[in-house]
Amino acid sequence: MTSRLPVRGVVLSIACLFLGAGALPAIDPGYPTTGPDVTVSVIWDLASYGEADGYLGYTVGTTSCNIGTVPVNWCDDAGGCDGVLSDEQHPVIAQGIYRLKAGRLQQVGMSWLKHGFVSTNSDEAPCKQGTLCQGPPLGGNQLGVGCNDTYWATLNGNRPLGKRSEVNPTTGAFPFPYGFVGSSGPYQQRVKVAVTEIDPDQNPGALYWAEGQYVSDNDALNGNGLNNATHQSISVDPGTLDIALQGSVIRERSAIHAWRAADATVEMYNVNVPGTPPQRFELARRVSVVDGDTWRYEYAIRNMNSDRAANSFAVDFPNGTPITNTGFSDIEHHSGEPYATTDWNVTVSALNGTVTWGTDSFATDPNANALRWATMFNFWFDADAPPQSAVHALGLFKPGSPINMTFTIPLFADGFEAHNLTAWASVTP
């Protein structure tokens, strides 16, 4: 095939995860747990706040756990803590809700951020394997090794919450005090979900998950920011539309992994941006046969912690490949976040066999609708070409090197838990 996607520059690694239904480990055995390492060990509870204007408000309770070897910073005191930490050295907590319907996993709700304060350093929930809570030197201004701290759902929904746009998710840096914005009604700043997206009567057979994710400065700077999201299945009451936990918590896995757990044909990949601290996009793909020579492609891409974000996604097949039935969906920021909510444009070239989605560049609009952290976008289309012929490219939004990451996804035999691919990152326009 002839590819028009950029393939020059440095080599980067893409880890490919093939995890069978129910095979997600409690703690990822391949991820380092040295240094400060905050994770979500339990989805503690859920809160439902009712409906207004066709939208519902929810929040997700989270119990954090330090599975590392060094205390995690937890200071929000004006003037700092013990002469050691400054007041912005504490975690922020993002929440989301996801839905699987008709074979497509979509993020249908997301919140603003709860700013952490005063760690309780308890042993109230399962935490680090084989380790009891070790009280840290700075008490409640740190989360000790093997220790828990719980923010129940109503606490995570206690407003005013903080904007995501103030936080660098790669480094855990943000201003504090954060920008206070007034709110009213049930969904402002909380997990905002349209009634049409969650009402069981309008979504027969749909499955739902709640997710919590932490970002913390010394966790992030020590390279431990990639295991900070956890999810759990939830039910929706058809009368009240209140939500409730069900099933088991899936630790240290974002909710995009629920797609693979529910459908063994889904492939999972980690697309890592070169550099330090590590930045990651999670990509899931489902390919099915429509007829003898047409395949249906479904992609979900979630930004775990990349401050550079993404503003384009492209798939390139051999020249002349017919591509039809394209689609896109996103999750929209709300309650006064400055980010645009315009859908990405899609361009199809049958001559070149390419389909490309994109939004404005950073230079054009720093608040464009880029794929930002703890959010997931969807892309789909039909193509008269098999999956092994495709070349993919993910364009990065904020300036830096590389500007594009280009990769192929070969087919693998079943039975493998993980694979490593080689991809190329373009370093020139």
DAURQUI-V428788 format. One record per residue. N is the residue number from 0. RES is the residue in one letter. PSI is psi in degrees with one decimal (none if undefined). OMEGA is omega as a letter, one per 20 degrees, with the letter a starting at -180 (none if undefined). NEAR is the number of other C-alpha atoms within 8 Angstrom. Layout:
BEGIN
<<N RES PSI OMEGA NEAR> <N RES PSI OMEGA NEAR>>
END
This chain:
BEGIN
<<0 M 157.9 r 6> <1 T 121.6 a 5> <2 S 136.0 r 8> <3 R 1.4 r 6> <4 L 144.6 a 9> <5 P 133.3 a 9> <6 V 22.7 r 8> <7 R 159.1 r 9> <8 G -151.9 a 8> <9 V 154.4 r 8> <10 V 138.3 r 8> <11 L 167.0 a 11> <12 S 137.8 r 10> <13 I 118.2 r 12> <14 A 132.8 a 12> <15 C 118.7 a 12> <16 L 124.1 r 11> <17 F 101.2 a 10> <18 L 121.9 a 12> <19 G 163.9 r 9> <20 A 130.2 r 10> <21 G 7.7 a 5> <22 A 9.7 a 7> <23 L 124.4 a 8> <24 P 156.1 r 8> <25 A -41.4 r 7> <26 I 128.4 a 6> <27 D 112.4 a 7> <28 P -16.6 a 6> <29 G -1.3 a 4> <30 Y 132.9 a 6> <31 P 143.9 r 6> <32 T 42.7 r 10> <33 T 156.5 a 8> <34 G -169.0 r 10> <35 P 131.7 a 17> <36 D 90.7 r 15> <37 V 132.7 r 15> <38 T 171.2 r 16> <39 V 112.8 a 17> <40 S -25.2 a 15> <41 V 135.1 r 12> <42 I 107.0 a 15> <43 W -49.6 a 12> <44 D -179.8 r 11> <45 L 153.9 r 14> <46 A 140.6 r 12> <47 S 131.0 a 10> <48 Y 1.5 r 9> <49 G -171.5 a 10> <50 E 147.1 r 11> <51 A 139.1 r 9> <52 D 27.1 a 4> <53 G 9.1 r 8> <54 Y 150.8 r 11> <55 L 153.9 r 16> <56 G 132.4 r 15> <57 Y 161.0 r 14> <58 T 159.2 a 15> <59 V 124.8 r 18> <60 G 140.6 a 17> <61 T 139.4 r 15> <62 T 120.1 r 15> <63 S 159.3 a 12> <64 C 133.4 r 15> <65 N 102.6 r 18> <66 I 9.5 a 14> <67 G -154.6 a 13> <68 T 1.0 a 10> <69 V 142.6 r 10> <70 P 147.6 r 13> <71 V 138.6 a 14> <72 N 139.7 a 14> <73 W 42.6 a 15> <74 C 128.2 r 17> <75 D 17.1 a 15> <76 D 134.4 r 8> <77 A 129.1 a 5> <78 G -5.5 r 6> <79 G -176.8 a 12> <80 C 119.4 r 12> <81 D 23.4 a 6> <82 G 11.7 a 6> <83 V -43.6 a 6> <84 L 151.3 r 10> <85 S 164.8 a 12> <86 D -13.6 r 13> <87 E 5.3 a 11> <88 Q 72.0 r 13> <89 H 164.3 a 14> <90 P 158.8 r 13> <91 V 151.4 a 11> <92 I 119.5 r 13> <93 A 148.1 a 13> <94 Q 150.5 r 15> <95 G 163.1 r 14> <96 I 136.9 a 13> <97 Y 151.4 a 14> <98 R 136.2 r 13> <99 L 117.6 a 12> <100 K 129.1 r 10> <101 A 39.4 r 5> <102 G 2.9 a 5> <103 R 124.1 r 7> <104 L 124.5 r 11> <105 Q 147.9 r 13> <106 Q 123.5 a 14> <107 V -4.0 r 12> <108 G 146.4 r 11> <109 M 155.8 a 16> <110 S 171.3 r 12> <111 W -160.4 a 13> <112 L 132.7 r 13> <113 K 129.6 r 11> <114 H 126.2 a 10> <115 G 152.3 r 11> <116 F 140.6 r 9> <117 V 89.5 r 10> <118 S 137.0 r 13> <119 T -16.6 r 9> <120 N 63.0 a 13> <121 S 172.4 r 8> <122 D 34.1 a 11> <123 E -12.3 a 5> <124 A 160.2 r 8> <125 P 133.4 a 8> <126 C -116.5 a 13> <127 K 128.8 a 12> <128 Q 126.5 r 6> <129 G 10.1 a 4> <130 T 129.2 r 7> <131 L 163.6 a 8> <132 C 127.8 r 12> <133 Q 105.8 a 8> <134 G 127.3 a 9> <135 P 161.5 a 10> <136 P -34.3 a 5> <137 L 16.7 r 7> <138 G -129.8 a 10> <139 G -5.6 r 11> <140 N 5.0 r 13> <141 Q 156.6 r 15> <142 L 114.4 a 19> <143 G 163.8 r 14> <144 V 127.7 a 16> <145 G 11.6 a 15> <146 C 153.2 r 17> <147 N 158.1 r 18> <148 D 126.9 a 12> <149 T 132.7 r 10> <150 Y 102.1 a 10> <151 W 165.5 a 13> <152 A -40.8 a 14> <153 T -25.8 r 10> <154 L -41.8 r 8> <155 N -17.3 r 13> <156 G 4.5 a 12> <157 N 111.7 a 7> <158 R 158.7 j 6> <159 P 138.4 r 9> <160 L 173.3 a 13> <161 G 152.4 r 13> <162 K 142.0 r 11> <163 R -33.4 a 8> <164 S -13.7 r 8> <165 E -7.5 a 9> <166 V 133.7 r 10> <167 N 106.1 a 10> <168 P -15.6 r 12> <169 T -36.7 a 13> <170 T -16.2 a 10> <171 G 16.8 a 14> <172 A 141.8 r 10> <173 F 160.0 r 9> <174 P 148.5 r 8> <175 F 132.4 j 7> <176 P 145.2 r 5> <177 Y 167.8 a 9> <178 G 115.4 a 7> <179 F 128.5 r 7> <180 V 130.8 r 8> <181 G 156.1 a 5> <182 S 158.9 r 9> <183 S 166.4 r 6> <184 G 173.4 a 6> <185 P -27.4 a 11> <186 Y -13.7 a 17> <187 Q 127.8 r 12> <188 Q -14.6 r 13> <189 R -171.7 r 13> <190 V 107.8 a 17> <191 K 121.6 a 15> <192 V 131.6 r 14> <193 A 139.8 r 10> <194 V -39.4 a 10> <195 T -19.1 a 8> <196 E -15.2 a 9> <197 I -14.4 r 12> <198 D 118.5 a 11> <199 P -32.3 r 11> <200 D -27.7 r 6> <201 Q -5.6 a 8> <202 N 60.3 a 11> <203 P 132.8 r 6> <204 G -1.4 a 6> <205 A 149.8 r 10> <206 L 149.7 a 10> <207 Y 150.7 r 11> <208 W 146.7 r 13> <209 A 149.2 a 14> <210 E 143.1 r 16> <211 G 140.6 a 16> <212 Q 135.3 r 14> <213 Y 147.7 r 13> <214 V 127.4 a 13> <215 S 142.7 a 16> <216 D -52.3 a 13> <217 N -25.1 r 10> <218 D -49.8 a 15> <219 A -47.0 a 15> <220 L -20.2 r 12> <221 N 10.7 r 10> <222 G 18.8 a 10> <223 N 25.1 a 14> <224 G 6.4 a 15> <225 L -3.8 a 11> <226 N 28.7 a 9> <227 N 2.7 a 14> <228 A 140.6 a 16> <229 T 149.6 a 19> <230 H 164.1 r 16> <231 Q 146.5 r 15> <232 S 145.5 r 13> <233 I 157.9 r 13> <234 S 159.1 r 10> <235 V 124.3 r 11> <236 D 122.5 a 9> <237 P -20.0 a 8> <238 G -53.4 a 4> <239 T -18.9 a 5> <240 L 17.5 r 10> <241 D 153.6 a 9> <242 I 153.6 a 11> <243 A 149.9 r 9> <244 L 148.3 r 10> <245 Q 162.0 r 8> <246 G -159.7 a 7> <247 S 148.9 r 6> <248 V 141.2 r 11> <249 I 100.4 a 11> <250 R 143.7 r 14> <251 E 26.4 r 15> <252 R 128.5 r 12> <253 S 168.5 a 11> <254 A -13.3 r 14> <255 I -26.3 r 12> <256 H -17.6 r 9> <257 A -27.8 r 9> <258 W -47.4 r 11> <259 R -38.5 a 16> <260 A -31.4 a 12> <261 A -20.8 a 7> <262 D 106.0 a 8> <263 A -11.1 r 10> <264 T -9.2 a 7> <265 V 135.5 r 11> <266 E 143.2 a 12> <267 M 136.5 a 14> <268 Y 145.3 r 11> <269 N 122.7 r 12> <270 V 107.7 a 11> <271 N 130.3 r 12> <272 V 129.1 r 11> <273 P 143.1 r 8> <274 G 177.3 a 6> <275 T 134.8 i 6> <276 P 160.9 a 10> <277 P 144.0 r 12> <278 Q 141.4 a 15> <279 R 138.4 r 13> <280 F 138.6 r 14> <281 E 127.7 a 13> <282 L 129.0 r 12> <283 A 141.2 a 13> <284 R 139.1 r 11> <285 R 123.0 r 10> <286 V 129.8 r 11> <287 S 156.1 a 7> <288 V 126.8 r 9> <289 V -48.4 r 8> <290 D -160.5 a 6> <291 G -33.0 a 5> <292 D 18.8 r 9> <293 T 134.1 r 12> <294 W 143.5 r 15> <295 R 129.0 a 12> <296 Y 127.0 r 12> <297 E 125.2 r 12> <298 Y 140.1 r 11> <299 A 130.1 r 14> <300 I 125.0 a 11> <301 R 131.9 r 14> <302 N 110.8 r 15> <303 M -55.8 a 12> <304 N 24.2 a 14> <305 S 115.0 r 14> <306 D -25.4 r 11> <307 R -24.5 r 10> <308 A -178.3 a 13> <309 A 145.2 r 12> <310 N 9.6 r 15> <311 S 153.2 r 12> <312 F 132.6 a 11> <313 A 147.1 r 11> <314 V 130.7 a 11> <315 D 121.2 r 14> <316 F 176.4 r 14> <317 P 151.5 a 13> <318 N 137.6 r 10> <319 G 2.9 a 8> <320 T 122.3 r 14> <321 P 133.3 r 8> <322 I 125.3 a 15> <323 T 175.6 r 7> <324 N 45.3 r 7> <325 T 152.5 r 10> <326 G 162.9 a 8> <327 F 142.4 r 10> <328 S 150.6 r 9> <329 D 178.6 r 10> <330 I 128.8 a 11> <331 E 136.5 r 5> <332 H 157.9 a 9> <333 H 176.5 r 8> <334 S 20.9 r 7> <335 G 2.0 r 5> <336 E 145.3 a 9> <337 P -6.8 a 6> <338 Y 142.6 r 9> <339 A 160.1 r 8> <340 T 13.7 a 8> <341 T 132.1 r 5> <342 D 150.7 r 9> <343 W 142.0 r 9> <344 N 149.1 r 7> <345 V 136.6 r 9> <346 T 130.2 r 7> <347 V 132.6 r 9> <348 S 103.3 r 9> <349 A -33.7 r 11> <350 L -44.3 a 7> <351 N -8.2 a 12> <352 G 35.5 a 15> <353 T 148.4 r 13> <354 V 129.5 a 12> <355 T 130.4 r 11> <356 W 147.3 r 11> <357 G 162.9 r 10> <358 T -174.5 a 12> <359 D 154.2 r 9> <360 S 164.0 r 10> <361 F -39.4 a 11> <362 A -35.4 r 5> <363 T -44.1 a 6> <364 D 102.4 r 8> <365 P -17.9 r 7> <366 N 24.5 r 9> <367 A 165.5 a 12> <368 N 64.2 r 13> <369 A 161.8 r 10> <370 L 99.6 a 12> <371 R 177.1 a 12> <372 W 148.5 a 12> <373 A 30.0 r 10> <374 T 156.7 a 12> <375 M 133.9 r 13> <376 F 158.5 a 14> <377 N 146.5 r 13> <378 F 138.2 r 11> <379 W 156.8 a 12> <380 F 168.1 r 12> <381 D 142.8 r 12> <382 A 144.6 r 13> <383 D 56.8 r 10> <384 A 142.8 a 11> <385 P 160.8 a 10> <386 P -30.9 a 10> <387 Q -9.5 r 8> <388 S 0.0 a 9> <389 A 141.0 r 12> <390 V 136.2 a 13> <391 H 151.6 r 12> <392 A 132.7 r 14> <393 L 117.7 a 12> <394 G 135.0 a 11> <395 L 142.5 a 14> <396 F -56.5 a 12> <397 K 149.2 a 9> <398 P 147.9 r 8> <399 G -177.7 r 6> <400 S 130.0 j 6> <401 P 169.8 r 11> <402 I -19.5 r 14> <403 N 150.3 r 12> <404 M 120.6 a 14> <405 T 134.2 a 15> <406 F 153.9 r 10> <407 T 156.6 r 10> <408 I 94.9 r 9> <409 P 165.9 r 6> <410 L 139.1 r 6> <411 F 154.0 r 4> <412 A 150.1 r 5> <413 D 160.2 r 4> <414 G -6.5 r 4> <415 F 138.7 r 7> <416 E -37.0 a 7> <417 A 151.0 r 9> <418 H 156.2 r 9> <419 N 133.8 r 8> <420 L 162.5 r 10> <421 T 135.3 r 9> <422 A 167.5 a 12> <423 W 136.8 r 13> <424 A 122.0 r 16> <425 S 136.1 a 16> <426 V 1.1 r 11> <427 T 153.1 r 6> <428 P none none 4>>
END
